[in-house]
Amino acid sequence: MYSGIATVAVMVTAGKEGLAYCRTDRVFADAAYVVLTRDSRARTGEFLYDEDVLRESGVTDFEQYSYIPGIVGCCCDWN
């Protein structure tokens, strides 16, 4: 399951309660680092989800990206 990123827009539309199901922007940064430091010919023309990129690189603990520590999960399945 995928989750949203904690932003002001989420807080305005879903309130502080909505942030409980969000991740910090660090998840994007870490996934971008993985993509930008690997062979550029390895994958081209694809739409990538940050979670998928990180899982492929060996990340298994996604709690580190939770906006509110201890809450892991998503309010909806975006697949």
C-alpha positions as a Markdown table, in Angstrom:
| # | Residue | x | y | z |
|---|---|---|---|---|
| 1 | Met | 0.0 | 0.0 | 0.0 |
| 2 | Tyr | 1.1 | 3.5 | -0.7 |
| 3 | Ser | 0.6 | 6.6 | 1.4 |
| 4 | Gly | 0.6 | 10.3 | 1.0 |
| 5 | Ile | 3.3 | 12.8 | 1.9 |
| 6 | Ala | 2.7 | 15.0 | 4.9 |
| 7 | Thr | 2.2 | 18.5 | 3.4 |
| 8 | Val | 0.3 | 21.6 | 4.3 |
| 9 | Ala | -2.2 | 20.7 | 1.7 |
| 10 | Val | -3.0 | 17.4 | 3.5 |
| 11 | Met | -3.3 | 19.2 | 6.8 |
| 12 | Val | -5.7 | 21.8 | 5.3 |
| 13 | Thr | -7.9 | 19.2 | 3.6 |
| 14 | Ala | -7.7 | 16.2 | 6.0 |
| 15 | Gly | -6.7 | 18.0 | 9.2 |
| 16 | Lys | -4.0 | 16.9 | 11.6 |
| 17 | Glu | -5.7 | 13.5 | 11.8 |
| 18 | Gly | -5.0 | 13.0 | 8.1 |
| 19 | Leu | -1.2 | 13.4 | 8.7 |
| 20 | Ala | -1.3 | 10.3 | 10.8 |
| 21 | Tyr | -1.4 | 8.2 | 7.6 |
| 22 | Cys | 1.3 | 10.2 | 5.8 |
| 23 | Arg | 5.1 | 9.8 | 5.4 |
| 24 | Thr | 7.7 | 12.5 | 5.6 |
| 25 | Asp | 9.3 | 13.8 | 2.4 |
| 26 | Arg | 12.4 | 11.9 | 3.2 |
| 27 | Val | 10.9 | 8.8 | 1.5 |
| 28 | Phe | 11.1 | 10.7 | -1.8 |
| 29 | Ala | 14.6 | 11.9 | -1.1 |
| 30 | Asp | 15.9 | 8.4 | -0.4 |
| 31 | Ala | 14.1 | 6.9 | -3.4 |
| 32 | Ala | 15.5 | 9.7 | -5.7 |
| 33 | Tyr | 19.0 | 9.0 | -4.4 |
| 34 | Val | 18.6 | 5.3 | -5.4 |
| 35 | Val | 17.3 | 6.2 | -8.8 |
| 36 | Leu | 19.9 | 8.9 | -9.5 |
| 37 | Thr | 22.9 | 6.8 | -8.4 |
| 38 | Arg | 22.2 | 3.6 | -10.3 |
| 39 | Asp | 23.0 | 3.0 | -14.0 |
| 40 | Ser | 20.7 | 5.3 | -16.0 |
| 41 | Arg | 20.3 | 2.6 | -18.6 |
| 42 | Ala | 19.0 | 0.1 | -16.1 |
| 43 | Arg | 15.5 | 1.5 | -16.2 |
| 44 | Thr | 14.1 | 4.1 | -18.5 |
| 45 | Gly | 10.6 | 5.3 | -19.4 |
| 46 | Glu | 9.0 | 4.0 | -16.3 |
| 47 | Phe | 6.7 | 5.5 | -13.6 |
| 48 | Leu | 8.2 | 4.5 | -10.3 |
| 49 | Tyr | 6.7 | 4.5 | -6.8 |
| 50 | Asp | 9.1 | 5.6 | -4.1 |
| 51 | Glu | 8.2 | 2.5 | -1.9 |
| 52 | Asp | 8.8 | 0.1 | -4.8 |
| 53 | Val | 12.2 | 1.7 | -5.5 |
| 54 | Leu | 13.2 | 1.4 | -1.9 |
| 55 | Arg | 12.0 | -2.2 | -1.5 |
| 56 | Glu | 14.0 | -3.2 | -4.6 |
| 57 | Ser | 17.1 | -1.6 | -3.0 |
| 58 | Gly | 16.6 | -3.6 | 0.2 |
| 59 | Val | 14.6 | -1.3 | 2.5 |
| 60 | Thr | 12.1 | -3.2 | 4.7 |
| 61 | Asp | 11.5 | -0.8 | 7.6 |
| 62 | Phe | 9.1 | 1.9 | 6.4 |
| 63 | Glu | 8.3 | 3.1 | 9.9 |
| 64 | Gln | 11.3 | 5.4 | 9.6 |
| 65 | Tyr | 9.3 | 7.4 | 7.1 |
| 66 | Ser | 6.2 | 7.8 | 9.2 |
| 67 | Tyr | 5.2 | 11.4 | 9.9 |
| 68 | Ile | 3.9 | 10.3 | 13.3 |
| 69 | Pro | 6.3 | 7.7 | 14.8 |
| 70 | Gly | 4.7 | 4.3 | 15.5 |
| 71 | Ile | 1.9 | 4.7 | 13.0 |
| 72 | Val | 2.6 | 2.6 | 9.9 |
| 73 | Gly | -0.1 | 2.1 | 7.3 |
| 74 | Cys | -2.3 | 3.9 | 4.9 |
| 75 | Cys | -5.8 | 5.1 | 5.0 |
| 76 | Cys | -6.4 | 3.8 | 1.5 |
| 77 | Asp | -5.1 | 1.4 | -1.1 |
| 78 | Trp | -3.9 | 3.4 | -4.2 |
| 79 | Asn | -3.1 | 0.4 | -6.3 |
